[in-house]
Amino acid sequence: MAEILFVHGAGDSAAVWEHQLASLGREHRVVAIDLPGHGARLGEQAHADHAANAAEVALALDAAGLRHPILVGHSMGGAVVLTYLLGSDTGGTGSIPQGTVRGLVLVASGARLRMHPAFMQAARERAEATPSAPLAEPLVPPERCLGPNPSPEVVAWLAAHSGRATAQAAYADFQANDAFDVMARLGEILVPTLIVGGADDTMAPPKFQQYLADNIPNARLMLLPGAGHYPMAEQPAAFDRALTEFALALP
């Protein structure tokens, strides 16, 4: 049985891992966290840097008693778990050595996550106007998030499960992402790594995933055809199968 900790992306919450918690939870110990300002923690102030978000990962691991976890991060969540693994030089906790982490799964993420100025501006204006208000709509239009010709079910899923954060949290997420850059340090990642992306992702395109695969030692890349920025929901069966096979192959 594997221990798996899931970290959501910008403006999202633990809800995006709904499929995985139900499917993988039958055989493995699975935990999906909400960062401050997201999901069940809407009343808290969100962090505007990934060092603080990495500290939240450390707290969650301790609270759940996960000693040798597989860390799974989607989009911004990938930046958070990378910061956690790389430790103090990136502002991460550095308190738990990489040797305690069995594996790393980066989903639709990147080594650098610069934000489009238009998205930053819109998020800032929303945060200044109503900082504690939950997002009334997704941060990014569904057509930018999903692969081509998504099913009505997937579109409905995205509308129901994404954007569970406050306006302040969304802007803080974007600020943290814009400052994130570990391109020069990927060679320091020592744990087995699976990189999963959508072949039709326009938010974190395949070249981002390829860069991760080329620069993280012992990394394997899987691109899901027809999927966009939420491969774990657009193609949950394929995603869960890949994660299960990865977990079972770990020492």
C-alpha positions as CSV (number, residue, x, y, z in Angstrom):
1,M,0.0,0.0,0.0
2,A,1.3,3.4,-1.0
3,E,1.0,6.7,0.9
4,I,-0.1,9.5,-1.5
5,L,-0.4,13.2,-0.8
6,F,-2.2,15.3,-3.4
7,V,-1.7,19.1,-3.8
8,H,-4.1,21.2,-5.9
9,G,-3.4,24.0,-8.3
10,A,-4.0,27.7,-8.3
11,G,-7.5,28.7,-7.3
12,D,-8.5,25.1,-6.8
13,S,-8.9,22.8,-3.9
14,A,-8.7,19.2,-2.8
15,A,-11.9,18.7,-4.8
16,V,-10.0,18.3,-8.0
17,W,-8.7,15.0,-6.8
18,E,-12.2,13.5,-6.4
19,H,-11.7,10.7,-8.9
20,Q,-8.3,9.7,-7.4
21,L,-9.5,9.7,-3.8
22,A,-12.4,7.4,-4.8
23,S,-10.4,5.1,-7.1
24,L,-7.0,4.9,-5.5
25,G,-8.3,5.1,-2.0
26,R,-9.5,1.5,-2.2
27,E,-5.9,0.2,-2.3
28,H,-3.7,3.0,-1.0
29,R,-3.7,5.6,1.8
30,V,-4.6,8.9,0.1
31,V,-4.7,12.4,1.4
32,A,-5.7,15.6,-0.6
33,I,-4.9,18.9,1.2
34,D,-6.5,22.3,1.0
35,L,-4.0,25.1,1.1
36,P,-5.0,28.2,3.1
37,G,-7.7,30.2,1.3
38,H,-8.9,27.2,-0.6
39,G,-11.6,24.5,-0.1
40,A,-12.4,23.9,3.5
41,R,-9.9,26.7,4.5
42,L,-11.6,29.7,2.8
43,G,-11.5,31.7,6.0
44,E,-7.7,31.7,6.1
45,Q,-5.2,34.0,4.4
46,A,-3.5,32.4,1.5
47,H,0.3,32.4,1.0
48,A,1.8,34.5,-1.7
49,D,5.0,32.3,-1.9
50,H,5.6,28.6,-2.3
51,A,8.0,28.4,0.6
52,A,5.0,28.9,2.9
53,N,2.9,26.5,0.8
54,A,5.7,23.9,1.1
55,A,5.5,24.3,4.9
56,E,1.8,23.4,4.6
57,V,2.8,20.2,2.9
58,A,5.2,19.4,5.8
59,L,2.4,20.0,8.3
60,A,0.0,17.9,6.4
61,L,2.4,15.0,6.2
62,D,3.0,15.1,9.9
63,A,-0.7,15.4,10.7
64,A,-1.6,12.4,8.5
65,G,1.4,10.4,9.7
66,L,2.7,9.9,6.2
67,R,6.3,8.8,6.5
68,H,7.3,7.7,3.0
69,P,4.8,9.4,0.7
70,I,4.4,9.9,-3.0
71,L,3.8,13.6,-3.6
72,V,1.4,14.5,-6.4
73,G,1.1,18.1,-7.5
74,H,-1.2,19.6,-10.2
75,S,-0.1,22.8,-11.9
76,M,0.8,25.1,-9.0
77,G,0.8,22.1,-6.8
78,G,3.8,20.8,-8.7
79,A,5.6,24.0,-7.9
80,V,4.7,23.5,-4.2
81,V,6.0,19.9,-4.0
82,L,9.1,20.8,-6.0
83,T,9.8,23.6,-3.5
84,Y,9.2,21.2,-0.6
85,L,11.7,18.7,-2.0
86,L,14.4,21.2,-2.9
87,G,14.3,22.7,0.5
88,S,15.8,25.8,1.9
89,D,17.5,27.2,-1.2
90,T,14.1,27.7,-2.8
91,G,12.5,28.7,0.5
92,G,11.2,25.3,1.1
93,T,11.2,23.6,4.5
94,G,14.3,21.5,4.0
95,S,13.2,19.7,7.3
96,I,12.5,16.3,5.7
97,P,15.2,14.8,3.4
98,Q,14.3,13.7,-0.1
99,G,15.1,10.1,1.0
100,T,11.8,9.9,3.0
101,V,9.8,10.7,-0.2
102,R,9.2,7.6,-2.3
103,G,8.1,9.3,-5.5
104,L,7.1,12.5,-7.2
105,V,4.3,13.0,-9.7
106,L,4.1,16.3,-11.5
107,V,0.8,16.9,-13.3
108,A,0.4,19.6,-15.9
109,S,3.1,21.6,-14.2
110,G,6.5,23.2,-15.0
111,A,9.9,24.3,-13.7
112,R,8.9,27.9,-14.1
113,L,5.3,29.2,-13.9
114,R,5.2,32.8,-15.2
115,M,1.7,34.2,-15.2
116,H,0.1,36.0,-18.1
117,P,-0.1,39.7,-17.3
118,A,-3.8,39.8,-18.1
119,F,-4.5,37.0,-15.7
120,M,-2.5,38.7,-13.0
121,Q,-4.3,42.0,-13.5
122,A,-7.7,40.4,-13.4
123,A,-6.8,38.4,-10.2
124,R,-5.4,41.5,-8.5
125,E,-8.5,43.6,-9.3
126,R,-10.8,40.8,-8.0
127,A,-8.7,40.5,-4.8
128,E,-8.7,44.2,-4.2
129,A,-12.5,44.5,-4.7
130,T,-13.7,41.4,-2.7
131,P,-10.7,39.6,-1.1
132,S,-12.6,37.2,1.1
133,A,-15.3,36.4,-1.5
134,P,-15.2,32.9,-3.0
135,L,-14.6,32.9,-6.8
136,A,-17.9,33.1,-8.7
137,E,-16.3,31.6,-11.8
138,P,-13.1,29.7,-12.8
139,L,-10.0,31.8,-13.0
140,V,-9.4,30.7,-16.6
141,P,-12.2,30.0,-19.2
142,P,-13.0,26.3,-19.6
143,E,-12.0,26.4,-23.2
144,R,-8.4,27.3,-22.1
145,C,-8.3,24.5,-19.5
146,L,-9.6,21.5,-21.3
147,G,-8.6,19.6,-24.4
148,P,-10.4,19.8,-27.7
149,N,-14.0,18.7,-27.8
150,P,-14.5,17.9,-24.0
151,S,-17.6,16.0,-23.1
152,P,-20.4,17.8,-21.4
153,E,-19.7,15.8,-18.3
154,V,-16.1,17.0,-18.1
155,V,-17.2,20.6,-18.7
156,A,-19.7,20.3,-15.9
157,W,-17.1,18.7,-13.6
158,L,-14.7,21.6,-14.1
159,A,-17.4,24.1,-13.4
160,A,-18.4,22.3,-10.2
161,H,-14.9,21.5,-8.9
162,S,-12.5,24.2,-9.9
163,G,-12.3,27.7,-8.5
164,R,-13.0,26.8,-4.8
165,A,-10.9,29.6,-3.4
166,T,-11.2,33.2,-2.3
167,A,-10.2,36.1,-4.6
168,Q,-7.3,36.8,-2.3
169,A,-6.1,33.2,-2.5
170,A,-6.3,33.3,-6.3
171,Y,-4.1,36.4,-6.5
172,A,-1.7,35.0,-4.0
173,D,-1.4,31.8,-6.0
174,F,-0.6,33.8,-9.1
175,Q,2.0,35.8,-7.3
176,A,3.7,32.7,-5.9
177,N,3.6,31.1,-9.3
178,D,5.1,34.1,-11.0
179,A,8.1,34.1,-8.7
180,F,8.6,30.3,-9.0
181,D,11.6,29.2,-11.0
182,V,13.6,26.0,-10.4
183,M,14.8,25.4,-13.9
184,A,18.5,25.3,-12.8
185,R,17.9,22.9,-9.9
186,L,15.9,20.1,-11.4
187,G,19.0,17.9,-11.4
188,E,18.9,17.9,-7.6
189,I,15.6,16.0,-7.6
190,L,16.7,12.5,-6.5
191,V,13.4,10.6,-6.2
192,P,11.7,8.6,-9.0
193,T,9.5,11.0,-10.9
194,L,6.4,10.6,-13.1
195,I,5.4,13.6,-15.3
196,V,1.9,13.6,-16.6
197,G,0.6,16.2,-19.0
198,G,-2.2,16.7,-21.5
199,A,-1.0,16.5,-25.1
200,D,-3.4,19.4,-25.8
201,D,-2.7,21.5,-22.7
202,T,-2.3,25.2,-23.6
203,M,-1.8,26.3,-20.0
204,A,1.2,24.0,-19.3
205,P,2.0,22.8,-22.8
206,P,3.8,19.6,-23.6
207,K,7.2,21.4,-24.0
208,F,7.0,22.2,-20.2
209,Q,6.5,18.6,-19.4
210,Q,9.3,17.6,-21.8
211,Y,11.7,20.0,-20.1
212,L,10.9,18.4,-16.7
213,A,11.5,15.0,-18.1
214,D,14.7,15.9,-19.8
215,N,16.2,17.6,-16.7
216,I,15.0,15.5,-13.7
217,P,17.1,12.3,-13.3
218,N,15.1,9.1,-13.3
219,A,11.9,10.8,-14.7
220,R,9.3,9.3,-17.0
221,L,7.0,11.3,-19.2
222,M,3.4,10.5,-20.1
223,L,1.3,12.7,-22.3
224,L,-2.4,11.9,-22.5
225,P,-3.8,12.5,-26.0
226,G,-6.8,14.8,-26.2
227,A,-6.4,16.0,-22.6
228,G,-5.8,19.6,-21.5
229,H,-4.8,21.1,-18.2
230,Y,-6.8,18.6,-16.0
231,P,-5.7,15.2,-17.2
232,M,-6.7,13.6,-13.9
233,A,-10.3,14.5,-14.5
234,E,-10.4,14.5,-18.3
235,Q,-9.0,10.9,-18.5
236,P,-9.2,9.6,-14.9
237,A,-8.9,5.9,-15.8
238,A,-5.7,6.4,-17.7
239,F,-4.3,8.8,-15.1
240,D,-5.1,6.5,-12.2
241,R,-3.7,3.5,-14.0
242,A,-0.4,5.4,-14.7
243,L,-0.2,6.5,-11.1
244,T,-0.9,3.0,-9.8
245,E,1.7,1.4,-12.0
246,F,4.2,4.1,-10.9
247,A,3.5,3.5,-7.3
248,L,3.8,-0.3,-7.6
249,A,7.2,0.0,-9.4
250,L,8.8,2.1,-6.6
251,P,11.3,0.4,-4.3
